[in-house]
Each structure stands twice: as C-alpha cells, then as structure tokens.
Amino acid sequence: MVSAKLLELENSIQNFSSEEKLWLLEKIVQQIRGISQEPHSIPTAVEPQNNPTPQPIWEILQEIGATVPESEWEKVPNDWSKNFDLYQGSLE
C-alpha cells in the first residue's frame, strides 16, 4: 500500500519542471546507491553487477517503463520515433 506522503509527493512532482524532476531523480538514485552499498543489501538495476549473463537492456527498459503511469504514456506522441527531430526541441 502506498503511503499518504508518497501520494502527496507524486501530486506535487507533477508541477515540477523537467529539470527539477531530473534533479530529484538523481538525488533518489544517489540515495539508493548509498543504501545498496551497505552489507546484505538487495542489488538494484541502477547498480552494475558482475553477472556472467547480464539482463538485456530491453528487459531493463521494460521494467522501467512498467513503473510509468499509463496517463504519462498517453502524453507520448504516436509518431515520436519517426519524427524525433521534430519533437526533440519540445521536450523541455
């Protein structure tokens, strides 16, 4: 179950600029990396692993994509891959 604090944070993040969202994401990743370096921690996809058969990048991207709400995916243009140059400047 998601806490009320997390839901409040999620709502406030919607008002952030892309730059602010990226800054926050980097801070979260830094904290996770710090935690994951403690003994007996669970490795994360962000942390490189010495795995003889690494997980394919497309599987990692699927896992990340699954965490994005459907409402956000609906904002992505259907022709984005074909017209990347056109949309590239509008992502700010």
Stockholm file with secondary structure:
# STOCKHOLM 1.0

chainA/1-92         MVSAKLLELENSIQNFSSEEKLWLLEKIVQQIRGISQEPHSIPTAVEPQNNPTPQPIWEILQEIGATVPESEWEKVPNDWSKNFDLYQGSLE
#=GR chainA/1-92 SS CCCHHHHHHHHHHTTSCHHHHHHHHHHHHHHHHHHHTSTTCCCCTTSCCCCSSCCCHHHHHHHHHHTSCHHHHTTSCTTTTTTHHHHHTTCC
#=GC SS_cons        CCCHHHHHHHHHHTTSCHHHHHHHHHHHHHHHHHHHTSTTCCCCTTSCCCCSSCCCHHHHHHHHHHTSCHHHHTTSCTTTTTTHHHHHTTCC
//
